[in-house]
Amino acid sequence: MHYDVAIAGAGPVGLLLACELKLAGVSVLVLERLADPNQPIKAGGMGQRGLNVPSVETFYRRGLLPQVRAAALWWVDASNTAPQPARDAASSAESVSTGRRAPPAPKFAGHFAGITLDGNLIDYGDADFGGRGPAASGGAISMQSLEALLAQRAAELQVEIRRGVALTGFDTSTDGLTVYARDLVFHAGWLVGCDGGRSTVRKLAGFEFPGTDPEITGYSAMVDIADPEKLSPGWNRTAKGLYVHGPVPGRILIVEFDGPPADREAPITLETLQTSLRNVSGTDVTLTGVHVATSFTDNARQARTYRLGRVLLAGDAAHVHSPFGGQGLNLGIGDAMNLGWKLAATVKGWAPGELLDTYTAERHPIGEWALEWTRAQVALMRTEPHARALAAVVQDLIGTGTGATYFAKKISGVWQRYGPQGGHPLIGRSAPDLELEDGSRLGEYLRHGQAILFDLAGNVDMRELASRWVGRLRIVCARSGDRPDLTGLLVRPDGYVAWAAEGEPDLASAGAAFARWLGTARSAAA
């Protein structure tokens, strides 16, 4: 049994990558060690995972946003800045009697180290928030719901998934790999480890995985609480650590700064959770049942490279960090989208020589940022006086419009770009979701996973040049009132801008961009 690509792991990252490869006509096999996809064994499997703007753009561009929104635990448009209802009846009465408008209630827009952002302070007119179209939104979804949604997508694309079949080893050769799964043997041209933070693929392939050791013990769980009124809602810093109660009834998160757990494999019992929660909260709260629980630390590590020969890593297999800030899932989604089309082009034989190496070059810096972002949060959460003093300063900054906007941009991912690329400022950025003259939107053209040249000014010479990459490039000729200054836009399959022009297009720079991302052109005569 031979496949172009074998993937270890059928979590969201592995499934999305498999779908991207299959969309490009690549044969793919997914091996998943768990037999039951509904087993809530992963961290926060029954809890919520926030989706940032790049992730929402991914689902929008592949036509999956309606399904994601339908499965979400909650959803909000980022640009919705309408004032919230008055805080209470007293403030409403004050507004009526004095004629002064009551201040809007804080609108939750994320957190940094447990310090919440007030969405009413965020400047959504900032240029980085603009041009997102239907993706100018965000929400939370459970890992199980997202996996189910992507598994359905994979089934529609006829991706082969073998559950209850764990990768146990592999041998490499100059033209591929032999993959072993107990007594089963498969052959593949490429292997991608999407098998989590303790990745078997990463360890067997010999990837270096440097980073910082953990200093916390954390628990995330869904429990039954006999006396929930003893716990304060939301994020709570105490002299012993930090705990979170809600927003879903029975959801708790506990952090103790006493080093990592002695045994990460030890079962998490009701007694373990109750002891930890009582210690941190300073209450005698009583737990009566545990539905699902997992432990975590702030172990922060990243592979030095995401590729060694014919073996690649994506998602938690490539980078691990604490869950604070909810960046892990979003990082993995970005990895899959960046890698999918590049690996497919390599399999198909038309990829430029350095294309696959741009996967590490583009994604590694964003993963490195996420590690630093979570390390900073752990530093602020410490119980010692210096950390508390610094946290007070950060809280003051977050309480300003400029500060709230800065943190919102970081958390939402709208700052992310690949580069430096040079030339037009759009190059390396997520493509603006232009509305075209027929009412369609740019993002809708990306559903088939092809690169697209948008001829926005009816330039025959530009279209003739692009036609030399037919089969790798789709040409759309349409005008847009959103950006009348733009005359041409080359958008990669992952939705990022590879080339852009204003005024008369520079065909030499366009041809160079086509060659860089789409390989050697056919001859003009062909």
N, C-alpha and C positions, 0 to 999 in steps of 0.2 A: 504494500500500500504506500503510494508515493503522493506527497502533497508539496505544493510550493512553499507553504509556511505552516509550521506547527506552533501552537500557542499553549503555554502552560497557564491555566487559570481562567475560570469562567465567571469572574467578577465583572463589574461594569467596564473596567479597562480592557480586559481580555475580550469581552463580547463586542464592545465598540470597535476595537481594532479588527476583529474578525469580520465585522460588517463592512468596514472600510475596505478591507482587502477583497472581500467577495464582490463588493460593488464595482471594483476595478477589474473583475474577471480573474482573480487569483484563487487557486484552490487552497483551502485552509482547513486544518484540523485543530479543534480545541480540546485539550485534556483537562478535566476537572476532578480533583481528588474526592470531593464530596458527592455522594450519590443523590442527596436530596437538596435541590437548590433553595428550598424554603427553610433549611436549618439555620436558625439565627445565631450562628456561632461567631460571626465577625463583629468587630467593635461597632456598637451602635446599630446592629442589624435591625433592631426594632425601633431605633430612635431616628432622629432626623439628620439629614445632611444638607447643608446649604449649597445652592448652585449659584456660582457667580456669573457675571455677564458673559465671559468667553464660553463657559459651558452652555449657557442658554443659547448663545449664538450657534454653537455646534448643533444643538437639537433643532433649532429653527432652520438652519441651512440644509439639514437632512430631512426636513418634513416631519420631525418627531415632536415639535413643541406642543401641539394640541394634546398628545398623549401624556407628555410630561406634566403639563399643567393639570390635566384631569386626575393624575395620580398623586399630585403634590399634597403635602400636609397643609401648606399655606402658600399664598402667592401674592405678590404686590408689584405694581409698576413703579420703577425707580423714580420716574418723573412725576409721580403723584404727590404734589406738595400742598394739596388742599389742607387748610387748617383742620385739626381734629376737634371733636366736641370739647366744650369747656370741662375743666377738671372735675367739677362737682356742682351741686345745686347752689352752693354759696357763691362760687365764682360766677355762675350764670346770673345770679341775682345782682351781684356787684356790677356786672357788665350792663344790665338793664338800668340800674339806678344811677350809675355814674356816666353812662354813655361811653365808657372806655371798653375796648374789646378785651375780653379775657385772654390771657396767653394760651396758646394751644398746648394740649397735653403732649408730653414727649412721645415721639413716634420711633419705635425701636428700629434701628438700622444696622444692627450688628454690635460687636463689642471688641475691645482690645484688653486682654488680661482681666476680663470681667467688668471693665469700665464700659458702660453702654453708650452708644452714639444716639443722639437725638436727631432723627431724620429731618425735623423742622429747621435745623441749622445748616443743612447741607446745601451747597450751591449746585443744583442740578443744571444750571446754565453753563457750568464749566465745559470747555470744549471736549474733554475726554469722555464725557457722558453722552455727547451728541452723536447723531447718525446711526443709532442702533436699531431703529425700527421696532418691530415687535419684540426684539431681544432686550429692549431697555426695561428689563424687569428681572425679578429673581424670586426665589422661594426655597422651600425645603421639601425633600422627598426622602422616604426611607430607602435604605440600601436594598432591601428586599423588593420594594416596588420598582426601583430603577433596574435592578437585575432582571425582574420579570418582563419589564417593558423591552429591554434590549434583547432578551432571549427570544421574545416574540419576533422582533425585528430580524434576528439571526435566522429564525425558522423560516420566515418569509423569503429570505435570501438563500435558503438551503445550505446554511453553514452546518458542517458536521461537528456536533458536540458529543463527546463521550464522557459521561458522568460516572463517578465512582472509579475512575481510571487515573491514577496518579503517575506523573512522570517520575521515574526512578533513576534515570541515567541517560547518557547520550555519548556517541562517538562522532568526531568530526573528521571530514576529509576535504579535499580541495573543491569538490563539487556539491557538498551537502552534508547532511547529518543522518545518523541512525539513532532513532529515539526509542528508548526502552520504557515500558510501563508494565512492570512486573513481567509476565510471560508474553506480553504483546510487543511487537516490533513494528515501527513505522519508519519511513524514509521521508525526509523533508529537505528542501533547499535551504531553509532558514528556520531558526528557532527564536521565539520571543518569550521571555519570562515575564508573565503578568501574575505571578503566583505569590504576591504579598511580601511583607516585610522580612519574612524568614525564607525568602525565595530559594528553592532548591536549584533552580537554573543558575542563579547568581553564584551560589556557592560552588557548584560543580564546574562552572565555566572559569572560576578564578578571578572574578571582578574584585578589585580593591573597593573597600566600603568604609572609608574613614569617617570620623565624626566625633561627637562628644557623648560621654557616658551619662546615664540617667541619674537624677537626684530626687525624683518624686515617685510616689505610688499613687495611682489614680484608679478609680472604679467608675464605670458607667453602667447603670442598671435600670430595669423596669421592675418595680416592686409594689407590694401592697403595704400600706402604712396605716397602722391602727389610729394614730393621732397626728395627722398631717399638719394640724394647726400649730404644732410645736416647732415647725420649720418655717423660716421666712421664705417667701417666694423669690425666684430669680437667683442672681449671683450674690454670694455672701462670703466676705473675707472675715476670718476669725484669727484668734491668736494661735490656733493650731493648724491652719491651712485655709481651705476654701471648699465650699459646697454649693451646688446648684439644685434647686427644687423647681420642677416644672420645665416648660409651660404645660406639657402633657401630664395629667395626673399620674403619679407613681414614678415619674422619671427623676432620677437622682444622679448627680455626678459629685464625686468626692476626690479631693487632692490633699495628700499629706506629704510634707517635706521632710521625710525621714529616710530617704534613699529608696532604691527600687525594691520591689518585692523579692523575698528570698527565693521564691520558686514561681516563675511565670506560668508554669504548667499546673500548679496546684488548683483544685476546684475552688470556686468562689462561693462560699456558703452564706446562708442567711446570717449566721453568727458573725462571719467576717465583715459583711457589709454593715451590720448593726453596730458592731464595735467601732468601726472606722467612722461611721456617721455620727455616733454619739460623741466620739473624741473630738471631731472637728467642729461640730455644731454646738457643743457644750450643753446638749439637752439629753433627756432620757427617752427620746423617741423610740417607738417600738415598731419593728418590721414584722409582718406576719406571713409574707410570701415573697418569693423571687421568681419572676417570669424568665428573665434573661439577664446575664451579667457578664461583664468582661473587665479585665484590668488593662491598664496602659501605663506607660512611662513617658519621659521626655527624651528618650534615646533619640539622637538626631544624627543621621548618617546619610551619605550620598555616594553613589558609585562615581569613581573618577571619570569614567566614560560610560556611555550607555550602549556601546557596541564593542565587542571583541570578535573579530572575524564575522562568522555567520550567526552569531548569537547576540541578541539585543535584549534590553530591559525596558520596561515601562511601568508606570504607576509605583506602588509601594516597593516593588522589587528594586527600583532604581533609587528611591529616597524614602526615608522614614523620619518622622518627627512627632511631636505631641499633637493631639487633635485640636488644640486651641486655635481658634480662628477658622476652622473648617476648610483648610486649604488642600488636604490630602486628595479627596475625591476629584476636586477641580484640576489639580495638577495632573492626575492620571488621565482625565478626559482630554486635556490638552496634549499630553504625550501621545495618546492614541491617534488623535486627529493629525498631529504633525508627522508621525511615523507612517501611518497607513498608506498614503499616496506615494510617499518616497520609496517605501519597500516594494509596493506594487510596481512602480516604474522600474525598479531594479530587477525584479522578477521578469518583467516583460521585455527587458533588454534595451530600453531606450533611455534610461536614466543617465544624465551626465555623470562623469566619473566621481565627483565629490558630493553628489546629491545626498547619499545616505549619511555621510559624515555631518551634514548640516543638521541632522536630528539632534545629536549631542550638542553641537554648537549653539542651537537655538533654544533647546529645552533645559539644558544644564543650568544656565544662569537663573532661570525662573525657579527651578527647584532649589537652587542655592539661596535665593531670596526667601523662599518659604521657610527654610530651616532657620534662617536668621530671624525672621518674623516671629516664629514660635519660641525661639530661645529668648527673645526680648520679652515676650509675655510671661514666660516662666520666671524670668529675673524680677519682673514687677510683682509677681504673685507671692514671692517669698515673704515669710513672716517677720524677718529681721527689720530693725528700724530704718536702715538705709533704703531698703526696697520700698517700704511704706512711704517714706518721704518722697522718693522719686515718683511713686504711683500718684501721689497727691498733685505733683506738678503736671504729670501727663493728664490727669483728670481735668485740671484747669484748662489745658490746651484743647482737649476734646470738647470742652464746653464752649469753645468759640466757633464761629462760622468757618474760619480758615482751617482750624484744627479738625473739625468734624468732616469737612470736605476732603482734607488730606487722607484721613483714616478711611473714609468711605471709598475713595478711589483705590486705595491699596486693597481693602477687603473685597471690593467688587471686581477687581482685576482689570478695570478699564485702562490702567496704566500700561499694560503689557504690550510689548512690541518686539519684533525681531530685528536685530541690527547691530551696529549702524549699517545701513544700506547705501546711503548717499542719494543725491538727486532729490526728487520730489518728496515733500514731508509725509505723504501718505505711504510711501514705500516702507514695508516692514510692519505696518499697522493693520489691524482688522479692517476689512473693506467697509466703507460706509454703506448703509442699506438704502441706496438711492431709490426713490420712486421714479419709474420710467414713464414715458409719455402715454403708454397704453394702460397705466394703472398698476402694472406689475412692479415687483420690487426686486432689487439685485439679489438678495439672499435666496429668493425662490428659484433662481437659475442654478444654484449649486447642489440641488438634490441628487444629481447623478454623479457627483464626486469628480467632475472634470475641471480643468483649468478653463477660464473664460476670458476672452478679450471683449471688453465692452467698447465698441466704437460709438462714441457719444457725439460725433460731429459729422458723420457720413464721409469718412476719409477712405477713398477707394484704395490708395496706395498702402495704407496701413492694413487693410483687410487682405490685400493681395500678399503682403509680406507674411501675415499670420497664417495664410492658407498653406504655407510650406510646412506647417506643423499639424496639418489636419490629422485627426485621429487621436491627438493628444490635447487638442485645444478646440474649444467651441467659440464661435464668433457670434456676438449679439450686437445688432445695429439698432440703436435707439437713443433718443435724447432724454435728458432729465432736467427738470426745473430746479431740483434740489441743489445741484452744483453746476450751473451753466458754465463755469470756468473750466471744468474738466472736459477734455476732448477724447481721452483714451485711458483705459484702465485694464491692466492685466491682473486678474485675481487667481491665485493658486487654488487647488482643490480644497485646501483647508480654510479658505476664506480670507487669506492674508494677501495684501497688495504686493505684487512683484514689480510693477512698473506703472507709472502714471504720467500723464501729460496735460499741459494747459497750452492753449493756442495751437500752433502748427506742431504736430508730433515730430519728435526727433526719431526717425526710423532706425538710425544706427543704434541708439540706446534701446529702442524697442527690440531690435533683433538680438542684441546682446542679452537682454532679459529673457527672451524666449529660449535662447540657447542655454543660458545658465540653469533654467528650471525645467526645460522640456527637451534638452538634448540636441543632437545634430539635426538640422533641417533637411528636408528633401531638397534636391536640386531644383532650381527654378523651372527647368524643362519638365521635370517629373510632375 
